[in-house]
Amino acid sequence: MAFVTRSLALSFALAIQPLVAQPAIITGTASVIDGDTVRVGAASVRLHGVDAAEAGQSCELADGRSWRCDVAATDLLVELTQGQEISCEMLQVDGYGRLVSTCEIDGVDLGAALIGRGLAWAYTDYSDDYVEQEAAAREAGIGIWRGGAEPTTPAAYRADSWARAAAASPRPGCPVKGNIDRKGEKIYHTPWSACYARTKIDTSKGEAWFSDEAEAIAAGWRPARPR
């Protein structure tokens, strides 16, 4: 159990480090990676205080039907950012080198917009900035709050996916798949990645299983991109 807890901490904790200098501003056009991450130029920017559904995660409606809340969050971020100038204030750097930032377009806070429309959770493990927007969306019963029952948070979804994949991995406790694509690029897939189930690993070809994302990154693999 201690090993599992340690692995989860390494994989899921942001390991956030404050920037030592004055907060910097990064501007430009953004390409959307997923529901809470964008790329601005060469920088990967993680939205501060926001946790959107993971790729492959679905949410339930009141009648029990499921809907793709992961896709809805990503689509909204695309809609908000497409062709627009984005301005991000960098607050911290997480354990994977992403710039944790508050981002705006024409004065619209992207984190507040996602959570206010019920398409992401306030990431209260790290910030209380958007708890009011989440409470309003919950009260209105919109987005992820349409199901009546408490929706599964991305953190719980990651933990469950991780535990099941770790138990099934041929390298015990190491569920991250390090795949090499046709172009020779090294790409890793976490258990909640959209292509995880159909990605096959052949260690004789240099592919590998990793204990966590940090190990994969250190070995030269990059994360799979959902879009």
Backbone torsions as a table, in degrees:
resi	resn	phi	psi	omega
1	MET	NA	-37.8	179.4
2	ALA	-62.8	-37.6	-179.7
3	PHE	-65.7	-43.3	179.7
4	VAL	-62.1	-44.3	-180.0
5	THR	-60.7	-42.3	-179.8
6	ARG	-64.7	-42.6	-180.0
7	SER	-63.9	-42.4	179.3
8	LEU	-63.8	-39.8	179.8
9	ALA	-63.5	-41.2	-180.0
10	LEU	-66.7	-35.6	-174.5
11	SER	-83.4	-35.6	-170.9
12	PHE	-103.6	-25.7	-179.6
13	ALA	-68.4	142.9	-179.5
14	LEU	-78.0	-17.8	-179.2
15	ALA	49.1	48.8	-171.9
16	ILE	-72.0	136.4	177.5
17	GLN	-121.3	126.5	178.6
18	PRO	-63.5	146.0	172.2
19	LEU	-71.7	135.7	-175.8
20	VAL	-79.9	-27.8	-180.0
21	ALA	-89.8	-180.0	174.9
22	GLN	-60.3	143.3	178.3
23	PRO	-53.1	132.0	-179.0
24	ALA	-99.2	157.6	179.1
25	ILE	-112.0	130.9	175.4
26	ILE	-115.8	133.1	-178.1
27	THR	-129.8	159.2	178.1
28	GLY	150.2	-169.2	174.0
29	THR	-90.2	150.6	-174.9
30	ALA	-113.4	142.4	168.0
31	SER	-109.6	134.1	-173.8
32	VAL	-83.8	129.9	176.5
33	ILE	-93.2	-48.9	175.0
34	ASP	-156.9	-164.5	-172.3
35	GLY	-68.6	-11.6	177.9
36	ASP	-138.4	17.0	-178.7
37	THR	-138.8	136.0	176.2
38	VAL	-131.1	164.2	173.6
39	ARG	-115.4	127.4	176.6
40	VAL	-119.6	108.9	-172.3
41	GLY	63.2	-127.6	179.4
42	ALA	-90.4	-3.7	-173.8
43	ALA	-92.6	135.3	171.1
44	SER	-92.8	122.2	-173.0
45	VAL	-115.8	120.7	178.0
46	ARG	-98.5	125.3	-178.7
47	LEU	-66.2	126.5	-180.0
48	HIS	-64.7	134.2	172.4
49	GLY	73.5	14.1	-174.8
50	VAL	-125.8	137.8	172.4
51	ASP	-134.4	105.7	179.2
52	ALA	-93.2	161.9	179.8
53	ALA	-57.2	144.1	178.0
54	GLU	-74.4	157.1	175.7
55	ALA	-57.6	127.1	-178.2
56	GLY	95.5	-10.7	-179.6
57	GLN	-84.5	135.1	176.8
58	SER	-117.7	163.3	178.4
59	CYS	-123.7	162.6	-176.6
60	GLU	-105.2	146.5	170.7
61	LEU	-90.6	170.8	-177.5
62	ALA	-61.8	-28.7	-179.0
63	ASP	-87.2	6.6	176.9
64	GLY	92.9	-11.3	176.8
65	ARG	-70.3	152.6	179.2
66	SER	-103.7	156.0	176.0
67	TRP	-141.8	157.3	-172.5
68	ARG	-86.4	84.2	178.3
69	CYS	-68.3	-23.8	175.8
70	ASP	-65.8	-45.5	179.8
71	VAL	-67.3	-40.1	-178.8
72	ALA	-61.6	-41.7	179.4
73	ALA	-65.6	-45.0	179.9
74	THR	-63.9	-42.7	-179.8
75	ASP	-63.2	-39.5	178.6
76	LEU	-64.7	-41.0	179.4
77	LEU	-64.7	-37.9	175.3
78	VAL	-62.1	-46.0	-179.6
79	GLU	-59.6	-41.9	-177.2
80	LEU	-71.9	-31.2	-171.8
81	THR	-101.4	-20.0	-170.3
82	GLN	-58.0	120.3	177.3
83	GLY	71.0	8.7	-176.7
84	GLN	-106.0	154.7	173.8
85	GLU	-83.0	122.7	-178.9
86	ILE	-104.4	144.8	177.0
87	SER	-126.8	120.8	-176.5
88	CYS	-121.4	128.1	175.0
89	GLU	-94.9	114.3	-177.3
90	MET	-75.4	125.9	-178.9
91	LEU	-106.2	-39.6	-174.9
92	GLN	-152.8	169.6	172.7
93	VAL	-119.8	128.4	-178.3
94	ASP	-87.0	-179.0	-174.8
95	GLY	-66.6	-10.5	-179.6
96	TYR	-110.5	13.2	176.6
97	GLY	81.8	6.5	177.6
98	ARG	-79.7	146.0	179.8
99	LEU	-88.7	108.9	178.5
100	VAL	-77.3	118.0	-167.8
101	SER	-144.3	153.9	165.3
102	THR	-92.7	130.7	-174.3
103	CYS	-122.9	140.3	-179.8
104	GLU	-131.5	153.6	169.8
105	ILE	-134.3	118.1	-177.3
106	ASP	51.2	41.6	178.0
107	GLY	81.4	-1.8	179.3
108	VAL	-91.7	119.5	177.8
109	ASP	-75.6	117.3	-175.2
110	LEU	-64.8	-37.8	177.7
111	GLY	-62.5	-45.8	178.7
112	ALA	-62.7	-37.6	-179.5
113	ALA	-66.2	-45.3	-179.9
114	LEU	-62.9	-47.0	-177.5
115	ILE	-73.0	-38.6	-179.9
116	GLY	-64.3	-27.6	177.4
117	ARG	-92.0	8.1	176.4
118	GLY	73.5	25.6	-177.6
119	LEU	-111.9	11.5	174.4
120	ALA	-161.3	163.4	178.2
121	TRP	-98.2	150.4	168.2
122	ALA	-72.7	124.8	-175.3
123	TYR	-85.0	76.4	-171.1
124	THR	-71.2	-10.3	173.0
125	ASP	-63.8	-23.2	-174.9
126	TYR	-125.1	-17.9	-177.7
127	SER	-161.9	145.1	174.1
128	ASP	-104.8	15.4	-172.5
129	ASP	-61.9	-30.1	-172.4
130	TYR	-116.9	21.6	-178.8
131	VAL	-66.0	-31.8	179.1
132	GLU	-68.8	-40.7	177.8
133	GLN	-64.5	-39.3	178.5
134	GLU	-65.8	-42.8	179.4
135	ALA	-61.5	-38.7	179.7
136	ALA	-67.5	-41.6	178.9
137	ALA	-66.4	-39.1	178.2
138	ARG	-64.0	-44.3	179.9
139	GLU	-63.1	-37.7	-179.8
140	ALA	-77.6	-14.5	-179.8
141	GLY	66.0	41.8	-178.7
142	ILE	-110.2	159.1	176.5
143	GLY	59.5	-126.9	-177.1
144	ILE	-66.0	-12.7	-177.2
145	TRP	-96.1	13.4	-178.3
146	ARG	-82.3	-10.6	-170.9
147	GLY	-81.6	-15.4	-176.7
148	GLY	89.8	-48.2	176.4
149	ALA	-88.5	160.4	178.8
150	GLU	-64.0	123.7	-179.3
151	PRO	-71.5	152.0	177.1
152	THR	-70.5	124.1	-179.4
153	THR	-72.4	155.8	175.9
154	PRO	-56.5	-37.3	-179.7
155	ALA	-62.7	-43.1	178.8
156	ALA	-67.9	-37.9	178.0
157	TYR	-63.1	-43.6	178.7
158	ARG	-62.9	-44.8	-177.6
159	ALA	-63.1	-42.4	-180.0
160	ASP	-66.9	-45.4	179.1
161	SER	-61.7	-41.1	-179.5
162	TRP	-62.8	-47.4	-176.7
163	ALA	-61.9	-43.5	-179.2
164	ARG	-67.5	-41.7	-179.2
165	ALA	-70.6	-36.7	179.1
166	ALA	-63.7	-37.3	179.6
167	ALA	-69.5	-29.3	-177.0
168	ALA	-92.5	-10.5	-174.6
169	SER	-67.3	140.1	175.8
170	PRO	-67.8	-19.5	171.0
171	ARG	-105.4	99.7	-170.2
172	PRO	-48.2	128.7	178.0
173	GLY	76.3	10.7	-176.2
174	CYS	-126.5	84.1	-172.8
175	PRO	-91.1	-4.8	-177.1
176	VAL	-79.0	126.0	-176.6
177	LYS	-93.7	122.7	176.1
178	GLY	-100.3	99.3	-174.7
179	ASN	-100.5	149.4	173.0
180	ILE	-114.9	120.2	-174.8
181	ASP	-82.7	-177.5	-175.0
182	ARG	-63.7	-24.1	179.3
183	LYS	-89.2	0.3	-179.7
184	GLY	86.9	6.6	-179.4
185	GLU	-80.8	136.7	-179.2
186	LYS	-90.3	117.8	-174.9
187	ILE	-129.1	131.3	177.0
188	TYR	-105.8	150.1	-178.2
189	HIS	-124.4	122.8	173.6
190	THR	-80.3	162.9	-177.9
191	PRO	-59.1	-18.7	178.6
192	TRP	-99.6	4.7	178.0
193	SER	-67.8	148.1	-176.0
194	ALA	-59.8	-34.6	-175.9
195	CYS	-99.2	10.2	-172.5
196	TYR	-58.5	-50.3	-173.2
197	ALA	-61.9	-37.2	-177.1
198	ARG	-93.1	0.7	177.4
199	THR	-85.4	120.2	-179.8
200	LYS	-102.6	140.2	-177.5
201	ILE	-109.9	126.2	177.3
202	ASP	-119.3	100.2	-176.2
203	THR	-65.7	-22.2	178.5
204	SER	-68.4	-17.3	179.1
205	LYS	-100.4	10.2	178.6
206	GLY	94.0	0.0	176.6
207	GLU	-77.3	165.6	-169.7
208	ALA	-154.0	163.6	171.4
209	TRP	-110.1	135.6	-177.5
210	PHE	-119.8	152.4	-178.7
211	SER	-76.1	-26.2	179.3
212	ASP	-164.9	175.7	-177.7
213	GLU	-65.5	-36.2	-179.3
214	ALA	-60.4	-41.0	179.0
215	GLU	-65.5	-41.2	179.6
216	ALA	-63.4	-44.6	179.7
217	ILE	-62.8	-43.7	179.9
218	ALA	-62.7	-28.2	-179.4
219	ALA	-85.3	-3.7	175.9
220	GLY	102.4	10.1	176.9
221	TRP	-91.5	150.2	174.9
222	ARG	-111.3	157.1	179.4
223	PRO	-70.1	149.6	174.3
224	ALA	-66.2	144.7	179.3
225	ARG	-104.3	125.3	-178.7
226	PRO	-69.8	-22.7	179.9
227	ARG	-125.5	NA	NA
